[in-house]
């Protein structure tokens, strides 16, 4: 695992952040039972849109009435394998856009599934546009120091529901950034485990009105269904733990505003880690960069 210095582009970061460097997290397909296998370069891939006719939990598949795929397949109704997260989110009548992957032995599956909801999509688009404008106006001062307020944004959670940042007003929020394909044990997997441990300790300590939030570093891959499966596999209690994804432009703007540094190099996503605590008024009150913090530290801050 090699650290890659990447700080000079963000001169506005706090001193603690300046001391960090990017750590490589190689994306990899999840071989866990029940997870659809990732596509190989040899497997044909095509964008697809359609409507769910029925859901088969036993077969792990959806029956979809899909539109024509020009030059490849006429419009028809056919069965597709999907991951467990998309299977849990699918409902008859739901419309989707995804990538069709033609696997071996004529088995077709869907990856990168996004569930279409015009009202929800419009809300996220409006919020993302406003965030883009605000980030641009802030310029070099986009990074939010401790003492500043949480930016306004709206993203999709692991259930495909829109989550606006404003819904947490009146609650404390513990927030970090991870991505599901990260395989470096000391990075995203450790960050998720520590968030879960903090959630359990906060509950045991009787701390009320607390939310836990992980925003993906990899929105192209981490769809709501992928995040749903990630939560299922790790037995994350999503009663007050949200895994968020959304438009790449909005995620990148949040990187700037939260001081998260990322760089894709040779198929490896290099990134820094940061974990923040936001108070009931929406103000950032504490920040820990890297992975050297303990759940007890955050619980003590929450119980101030």
Backbone torsions as a table, in degrees:
resi	resn	phi	psi	omega
1	UNK	NA	122.4	-173.5
2	UNK	-115.8	130.5	177.0
3	UNK	-83.6	139.1	-178.3
4	UNK	-122.0	111.6	179.5
5	UNK	-58.9	136.3	-175.5
6	UNK	-155.9	40.0	-170.4
7	UNK	-98.7	-29.8	-169.1
8	UNK	-61.1	-22.8	-178.6
9	UNK	-75.1	-11.7	-175.7
10	UNK	-124.5	67.8	-175.0
11	UNK	-64.6	-19.4	-177.7
12	UNK	-82.5	0.3	-177.1
13	UNK	-72.8	155.7	177.5
14	UNK	-67.6	162.8	-175.0
15	UNK	-58.5	-37.5	-179.2
16	UNK	-63.4	-38.0	-179.7
17	UNK	-71.8	-36.2	-179.2
18	UNK	-60.9	-25.7	-178.3
19	UNK	-78.1	-7.4	-175.3
20	UNK	-87.4	165.9	169.9
21	UNK	-139.1	161.9	-178.7
22	UNK	-74.8	144.1	177.1
23	UNK	-118.0	135.7	-176.3
24	UNK	-75.2	129.5	174.1
25	UNK	-125.2	105.8	-175.7
26	UNK	-78.5	121.3	175.7
27	UNK	-63.8	142.0	178.5
28	UNK	-150.1	149.2	176.3
29	UNK	-66.9	144.6	-179.8
30	UNK	-87.2	120.8	-177.4
31	UNK	-90.7	8.1	-179.8
32	UNK	-60.5	142.7	-179.8
33	UNK	-55.9	134.4	177.8
34	UNK	94.2	-5.4	180.0
35	UNK	-96.8	128.8	178.1
36	UNK	-59.7	136.0	-178.1
37	UNK	-68.5	144.4	178.8
38	UNK	-69.7	152.2	-179.6
39	UNK	-70.8	146.8	171.7
40	UNK	-98.5	167.4	-178.0
41	UNK	-63.1	-26.7	-176.8
42	UNK	-78.5	-15.4	-177.2
43	UNK	-83.0	125.5	178.3
44	UNK	-60.9	139.7	-178.6
45	UNK	-132.0	137.2	-177.9
46	UNK	-145.2	139.8	173.7
47	UNK	-68.1	145.7	-175.8
48	UNK	-145.6	146.5	172.5
49	UNK	-128.9	151.0	179.9
50	UNK	-178.9	-173.1	-178.8
51	UNK	-129.3	134.7	-179.6
52	UNK	-72.3	128.0	176.4
53	UNK	-92.6	-45.5	179.5
54	UNK	-154.7	162.4	-178.3
55	UNK	-122.5	129.8	178.6
56	UNK	-117.1	101.0	178.4
57	UNK	-65.6	-35.4	-178.7
58	UNK	-64.5	-39.7	-178.1
59	UNK	-92.3	-8.3	-177.6
60	UNK	63.1	40.3	-173.3
61	UNK	-142.4	165.4	175.1
62	UNK	-121.4	141.4	169.7
63	UNK	-95.5	118.7	-171.4
64	UNK	-124.4	132.1	171.0
65	UNK	-90.0	103.2	-172.8
66	UNK	-109.8	157.8	179.6
67	UNK	-75.5	166.7	177.1
68	UNK	-59.5	141.6	172.2
69	UNK	-109.4	98.6	-172.1
70	UNK	-50.8	130.3	177.4
71	UNK	77.2	3.2	-176.9
72	UNK	-134.2	-47.3	-172.6
73	UNK	-156.9	135.8	176.5
74	UNK	-73.8	167.1	175.0
75	UNK	-62.3	135.7	179.7
76	UNK	-166.5	173.7	174.5
77	UNK	-106.5	125.2	-178.3
78	UNK	-150.4	166.9	-176.3
79	UNK	-94.0	138.7	177.3
80	UNK	-130.9	138.1	170.9
81	UNK	-76.4	144.6	176.7
82	UNK	-139.6	165.5	177.9
83	UNK	-74.7	168.5	-175.5
84	UNK	-64.1	-30.8	178.6
85	UNK	-67.1	-46.9	178.0
86	UNK	-65.8	-34.9	177.8
87	UNK	-61.5	-39.6	-179.7
88	UNK	-69.7	-30.3	-177.0
89	UNK	-88.2	-19.5	-174.1
90	UNK	-70.6	141.7	175.9
91	UNK	-140.8	143.9	176.1
92	UNK	-55.3	133.3	-179.5
93	UNK	96.2	-15.8	-179.1
94	UNK	-70.7	140.1	177.4
95	UNK	-98.4	146.6	-176.9
96	UNK	-141.3	159.9	165.5
97	UNK	-129.2	142.5	-172.8
98	UNK	-162.1	-172.1	172.8
99	UNK	-115.0	122.6	175.1
100	UNK	-81.7	130.6	178.0
101	UNK	-120.4	122.2	178.4
102	UNK	-90.8	106.8	-178.7
103	UNK	-90.9	-171.4	-179.8
104	UNK	-69.9	156.7	177.0
105	UNK	58.4	29.0	175.5
106	UNK	68.3	22.8	177.5
107	UNK	-91.4	123.4	-179.0
108	UNK	-105.3	142.8	177.1
109	UNK	-139.3	164.0	178.2
110	UNK	-113.8	134.4	174.1
111	UNK	-125.9	163.6	178.0
112	UNK	57.7	44.3	-176.4
113	UNK	-78.1	125.8	172.1
114	UNK	-118.8	128.1	-179.3
115	UNK	-87.9	125.1	-173.4
116	UNK	-85.8	126.5	176.3
117	UNK	-142.0	101.8	-174.1
118	UNK	-53.3	-40.3	-179.0
119	UNK	-67.9	-47.6	179.8
120	UNK	-64.8	-42.7	-179.2
121	UNK	-62.9	-38.4	179.2
122	UNK	-66.7	-38.4	179.2
123	UNK	-64.3	-44.7	179.6
124	UNK	-66.4	-38.7	179.3
125	UNK	-63.9	-43.1	179.0
126	UNK	-63.1	-45.1	-178.8
127	UNK	-65.4	-38.6	-180.0
128	UNK	-67.0	-38.3	177.9
129	UNK	-64.6	-42.5	178.9
130	UNK	-66.1	-38.8	178.2
131	UNK	-65.5	-39.8	178.4
132	UNK	-61.2	-44.0	-179.5
133	UNK	-65.0	-44.0	-179.5
134	UNK	-63.9	-42.5	-179.9
135	UNK	-62.8	-40.4	178.9
136	UNK	-65.2	-42.4	-179.9
137	UNK	-65.3	-40.5	179.8
138	UNK	-68.1	-27.7	175.7
139	UNK	55.4	-126.9	-179.0
140	UNK	-66.4	-15.6	179.1
141	UNK	-97.6	19.6	-178.6
142	UNK	-61.9	-34.9	-178.2
143	UNK	-62.5	130.6	-177.9
144	UNK	-97.5	118.5	178.9
145	UNK	-75.8	163.1	169.2
146	UNK	-57.8	132.4	-175.7
147	UNK	106.6	-18.7	176.2
148	UNK	-90.1	165.5	-177.7
149	UNK	-84.6	154.4	173.0
150	UNK	-61.9	135.3	177.0
151	UNK	-70.0	157.7	175.2
152	UNK	-81.5	134.0	175.7
153	UNK	-160.2	162.9	174.8
154	UNK	-137.1	127.2	179.8
155	UNK	-133.7	173.7	177.4
156	UNK	-95.1	140.4	176.1
157	UNK	-94.6	-173.3	-176.1
158	UNK	-67.7	-8.7	175.4
159	UNK	-102.7	5.6	-179.2
160	UNK	78.2	9.2	179.9
161	UNK	-89.7	147.2	177.9
162	UNK	-75.9	131.2	178.2
163	UNK	-120.5	105.0	174.4
164	UNK	-83.3	144.2	-179.4
165	UNK	-58.1	-29.6	-178.5
166	UNK	-63.2	-18.5	-178.4
167	UNK	-69.6	-15.8	-178.9
168	UNK	-90.9	-2.9	179.8
169	UNK	-60.4	131.6	-175.0
170	UNK	95.0	-1.3	177.5
171	UNK	-127.9	154.3	168.9
172	UNK	-80.5	148.4	-179.3
173	UNK	-132.0	129.0	170.8
174	UNK	-104.9	123.4	-168.9
175	UNK	-131.8	138.9	173.3
176	UNK	-146.8	-176.9	179.2
177	UNK	-127.1	133.0	177.6
178	UNK	-145.6	173.1	166.2
179	UNK	-142.7	150.0	-166.2
180	UNK	-70.8	-25.8	-177.3
181	UNK	-89.1	1.6	-180.0
182	UNK	-63.3	128.8	-177.5
183	UNK	-112.9	0.8	179.4
184	UNK	-82.7	113.4	-171.0
185	UNK	-56.3	-34.0	-176.5
186	UNK	-83.6	-2.1	-178.0
187	UNK	-105.4	-114.8	-173.1
188	UNK	-58.6	-43.9	177.8
189	UNK	-58.1	-41.7	178.6
190	UNK	-67.4	-39.0	-179.9
191	UNK	-63.2	-42.6	178.7
192	UNK	-65.7	-43.0	179.2
193	UNK	-61.0	-42.9	179.9
194	UNK	-66.1	-37.0	176.5
195	UNK	-62.6	-42.7	179.5
196	UNK	-65.6	-39.4	178.0
197	UNK	-65.8	-39.6	177.7
198	UNK	-65.2	-40.7	177.3
199	UNK	-58.3	-45.1	-179.3
200	UNK	-67.2	-41.2	-179.4
201	UNK	-68.6	-37.4	178.3
202	UNK	-64.9	-39.6	177.7
203	UNK	-65.0	-43.6	179.8
204	UNK	-64.7	-31.2	-179.4
205	UNK	-82.6	-3.5	178.4
206	UNK	73.6	26.0	179.7
207	UNK	-77.6	120.2	-177.2
208	UNK	-88.2	164.8	169.8
209	UNK	50.5	56.9	177.8
210	UNK	-124.6	136.2	177.5
211	UNK	-121.5	146.3	177.1
212	UNK	-117.0	132.9	-172.3
213	UNK	-135.9	126.7	172.2
214	UNK	-120.1	121.9	178.9
215	UNK	-100.9	134.4	-176.5
216	UNK	-69.9	146.0	171.4
217	UNK	-89.1	-8.5	-170.0
218	UNK	-133.4	65.9	-173.6
219	UNK	-65.0	-23.0	179.3
220	UNK	-63.9	-38.2	-179.8
221	UNK	-94.6	-38.9	-173.0
222	UNK	-82.8	78.4	174.0
223	UNK	-76.1	169.9	175.7
224	UNK	-53.1	-41.0	179.9
225	UNK	-64.9	-38.1	177.3
226	UNK	-66.1	-42.0	177.9
227	UNK	-66.0	-36.8	177.3
228	UNK	-61.0	-46.2	179.7
229	UNK	-65.8	-39.0	177.1
230	UNK	-58.1	-44.1	179.2
231	UNK	-67.6	-39.7	179.2
232	UNK	-62.9	-45.8	-176.4
233	UNK	-64.9	-29.8	-176.9
234	UNK	-102.0	3.7	-179.8
235	UNK	54.8	43.6	177.1
236	UNK	-72.8	132.4	176.6
237	UNK	-80.4	101.4	-174.9
238	UNK	-86.8	11.7	176.0
239	UNK	-59.9	-36.8	175.9
240	UNK	-140.2	32.6	178.3
241	UNK	-132.1	113.6	-178.1
242	UNK	-109.8	133.0	172.2
243	UNK	-105.5	122.6	-168.9
244	UNK	-117.5	145.8	175.6
245	UNK	-145.3	173.6	179.8
246	UNK	168.8	-160.3	-178.3
247	UNK	-58.7	139.4	-179.4
248	UNK	-58.2	-37.0	-179.3
249	UNK	-62.4	-40.4	179.6
250	UNK	-68.1	-41.5	178.9
251	UNK	-62.1	-42.6	179.8
252	UNK	-65.4	-36.6	176.9
253	UNK	-65.5	-37.1	176.7
254	UNK	-67.9	-34.9	173.6
255	UNK	-54.7	-47.2	-177.6
256	UNK	-65.2	-42.6	-174.9
257	UNK	-75.2	-25.2	178.2
258	UNK	-103.0	1.3	176.8
259	UNK	70.7	38.5	176.4
260	UNK	-97.9	126.1	-176.9
261	UNK	-103.7	130.2	-179.9
262	UNK	-137.3	153.3	175.5
263	UNK	-158.7	129.2	176.5
264	UNK	-94.7	124.5	-177.6
265	UNK	-139.8	113.9	177.4
266	UNK	59.1	36.9	-179.6
267	UNK	81.3	5.1	179.6
268	UNK	-111.3	128.7	177.2
269	UNK	-91.7	110.5	176.5
270	UNK	-92.8	135.3	-177.5
271	UNK	-158.9	162.6	173.0
272	UNK	-99.6	167.8	177.1
273	UNK	-115.7	142.8	173.7
274	UNK	-150.5	140.2	177.8
275	UNK	-128.4	128.9	-173.7
276	UNK	-122.2	153.4	172.4
277	UNK	-119.5	127.2	-179.6
278	UNK	-114.6	136.1	-177.0
279	UNK	-85.4	-177.4	-174.4
280	UNK	-64.9	-21.5	178.7
281	UNK	-91.4	4.0	178.8
282	UNK	85.4	16.5	-178.9
283	UNK	-98.5	137.2	175.6
284	UNK	-72.7	118.0	-174.8
285	UNK	-111.2	-15.2	179.5
286	UNK	-159.0	149.0	-178.8
287	UNK	-146.4	134.5	174.3
288	UNK	-124.3	120.9	177.6
289	UNK	-93.3	148.3	-178.0
290	UNK	81.9	-164.0	-175.2
291	UNK	-118.4	15.2	-174.4
292	UNK	-87.4	12.1	-178.8
293	UNK	-92.0	163.3	178.1
294	UNK	-117.7	151.8	177.0
295	UNK	-56.6	-36.1	-179.5
296	UNK	-61.6	-33.1	178.6
297	UNK	-61.6	-45.4	-178.3
298	UNK	-70.2	-39.7	179.2
299	UNK	-61.9	-39.0	179.2
300	UNK	-65.2	-36.3	177.6
301	UNK	-69.1	-38.1	179.2
302	UNK	-65.4	-33.0	-175.3
303	UNK	-92.4	15.8	-174.6
304	UNK	-51.7	NA	NA
